Amino acid sequence: MSFVQRHGLDQPGLRAEVLKQIEAAGLGVLRLAFPDQHGILRGKTIMASEATGALANGVAMTTTLLLKDSSHRTVFPVWSAGGALGEKAMEGAADALLVPDPATFRTLPWAPHTGWILCDAYFADGRPVPLGTRHLLRQQVLRAGELGFEFCTGLEVEFHLFRLTDPKLAPGDAGQPGTPPEVALLTQGYNYLTELRYDQLDPILEILRREIQALGLPLRSMEVEYGPSQVEFTFGPQKGLASADAMVLFRSAVKQVARRHGYHATFMCRPRIPNVMSSGWHLHQSLVRDGRNIFAGEGTLLSETARHFLGGLLSHARAAAVFATPTINGYRRYRSHSLAPDRAIWGIDNRGVMVRALGAPGDAATRLENRVGEPAANPYLYLASQLAYGLEGIVAQRDPGPPADTPYETEAPLLPRSLAEAVTALEESATARAAFGDIFVDYYARLKRAEIARFEAEVSDWEHREYFELF
């Protein structure tokens, strides 16, 4: 028996269909993509002739890919006994298996010789690698199903597009990380949603639209955002893991396609350019039961279920922040009077709150829009944390309190002001540990603290300007 058959992972009908599509399209290679702890796609590219074996038995992947911080440095001492989180199967940079999910197969329209498929990581004995974030989201989706709910989410993603002027590929530019590329603006900004600015961006937006829609992603709109060279793409609602899978593919696709055409796309929250505006990722969410949106109230905007779910999001907002905003840079966005939240509060159609309630009594589109996220977030952790905390709110029947009309003045718990503060909130969260396990919480905190330590060891431009001449 194959690996997928032995461990109950086989989808024979889908597997056969993927192999048929690979042959019919005459593909040359198949990219096996794995979303790592940061939501970055890693993996291997195999010849199309190897697809049958890969779909049946997986492909070996070094487990150190799960132990790296955002500079690609391995944070854990894998050469020491017990150093890899005490997991024997990860010591010595041992292998795990990338097992393709045939339901995610696509042909890449910008590389038509290439098939693409998402994978999950398993140990040789069939256990899911517990650090795999796609697996963590799947667990929460299953938990919601046990309570009779389907999780429905929609994406609203801001990012920046630039003309690439110098890719910085001289030997001296290599490093961990390397020298960032030099770029030029495509728009000057501050003409929010104007047709003139859109037309300036149309050449690259039309390329992106064509490729994103060819992937089958539910693209709804492309908009000119407020800041220089800033845009927003929105996507229709999907259930379960689908929005997270769409987000990792979308981000990777945008960066690949942009680079092929001489542009640079970044999902960094707040790039270091003059007059910059921060980018956010607003997550729209609701629960469905028997095909009906149970967030819609009768005679009121939100049902009791929706209010309890909202109460869970607000009660655990500080602990959830590290998953919604996992970078040091992202916390520069939490500012008063900035169209971004600074405290755990909700409101009705108010863009200054953390969670914005949208819809109307009986409206099937009623939903909660969490505005706390940054576009660099790992989609699986962002969605999993929202679902875990929302479900806890339902079980505990948490009350979100009244909506706020003045979100920057209403008294409410403040969101973390730094990544370090958010990591501490996660470590102290009993609900997070119950949902994701002590091993994952401690592992993720260690990764993020390694990132913080490298940041704190650097001398910033601000420090040099402030002290070098004065003292």
Residue, then its C-alpha position, 0 to 999 in steps of 0.5 A: m500500500s502507498f503512504v496515503q492509503r496506509h494512513g487514510l489520506d488517499q483521495p483516489g478520484l481526485r488523484a486520478e484526475v490530477l494525473k489525467q490533467i498533468e498528462a493532458a496539458g503536457l506539463g513538464v514540472l509540478r511544484l509541490a508547495f508547502p506553507d511554512q510557519h510564516g505563510i511563505l510557500r516553500g517546497k520542491t519542483i519535480m518532473a511531471s513524470e514523478a507525479t504519480g509517486a509523489l501523490a501516492n507517497g509524498v516527497a521528502m522535505t527537511t524539517t528545518l524548514l519549520l524551524k527558521d525565523s523570517s531571515h531563514r535562520t534555523v532557530f532551534p539546535v537541531w544537532s543536539a539531543g531533544g533540541a528540535l522541540g524534543e521531537k526525535a523525528m526532527e533531530g539532525a535536520a531529518d526529513a518529513l514527507l510533503v503529501p500533496d492535497p490533490a484538491t488544490f491542483r492548478t496549472l500556473p497561467w504565467a508558467p504554463h509548463t508548470g503544475w502547482i499543488l499544496c502539500d501537508a507535512y507528515f512524519a514517516d509514521g503517518r503523524p501530521v507534523p504538529l507545527g504545520t499551520r494548515h493542519l492547525l486550521r484544519q483542526q479548528v474547522l473540524r472543531a467548528g463542524e462538531l459544533g454544527f458550524e461552517f466557517c465562512t471568510g472573505l479577504e480584503v487585502e492591501f499591498h504595494l506595487f512598485r516599478l523595479t529599478d534595481p533588483k540588487l543582485a550584486p554578490g555583495d547584496a546576498g545575505q540573511p536577509g539580502t539587500p532590498p531592491e530599489v523601486a520607483l512609485l507607480t502613483q503618488g497616492y492621496n487620490y483614493l479610488t480615483e479613476l486617474r490613479y487606477d488608469q496609471l496602475d492599469p498595465i500591471l493590474e490588468i496583468l495581475r487580474r488575468e493571472i489571478q482569475a486564471l487560477g480560479l481565485p474568487l477575485r471581486s475588485m481591484e481598488v486604488e488605495y490611499g497611499p503611494s503605489q498602494v492597492e487593494f484586492t478583495f475576494g468573495p466568501q469561501k468556506g473552511l480552508a479555502s480562503a487561507d489556501a487562496m491567500v497564500l497562492f495569491r500573495s505568491a502569485v502576485k510577487q511572481v507575476a509582478r517580478r516577471h514584468g519588471y515590478h516589485a510587489t510587497f505585502m509588508c505592512r509599512p514599507r520605508i518610503p516617504n508618505v507611506m500608508s500602512s497596509g491592512w488585511h481585513l478578514h470578513q467572517s461568519l458562521v453557516r449552519d444548514g446553508r444559512n448564515i447564523f450571524a444574521g439577527e432577526g430584528t437586530l443586526l447580529s444574532e446571539t451566536a454572532r454576539h458571543f463569537l464577537g465577544g470571544l474575538l474581543s476577549h482574546a484580542r491581545a493573545a490573537a494579535v501575534f497571529a494577525t500581526p506577526t511582524i515587528n513592522g506591523y505594529r507601526r500600523y496600530r495608531s489612533h485616528s488612522l483607519a486602523p484599530d488601537r484597542a479591542i472594541w467593535g462598532i457598526d459600520n465604523r472603520g476605526v474599530m477592531v471588529r466592524a459589524l456589517g449587514a442588516p437584520g435578516d441579511a444573509a451577508t451579515r458578517l464581522e470584519n476584523r480589521v486588525g490583521e496585516p497582509a504579511a500574516n500567515p493565513y492559516l494562523y490568522l483564520a485558525s486563531q479567529l475561529a478558535y477564539g470565536l468558538e470559545g466566545i460561543v461556548a462561554q457566551r461572552d458578551p461583547g458589550p455595546p458598539a462604539d461610536t468613538p472608537y479612539e476615545t471609548e475605554a477598552p483594552l489596548l492592542p499590543r504596542s509591539l511584537a514582544e508584547a503580543v508574544t507575551a500575551l500569546e504565551e499567557s493565553a490558556t485559551a491559545r494553549a488549549a486550542f493549539g497546544d503548548i508545543f506550538v505556542d512555545y515554538y511560535a513564541r521562540l521563533k518570534r523572540a529570535e526575530i525580535a532579538r535580531f532587531e534589537a541587536e541592530v543600530s537603527d538609522w534613528e539612533h544614529r541620527e539622534y546620538f552620533e553627533l549630539f554625544 
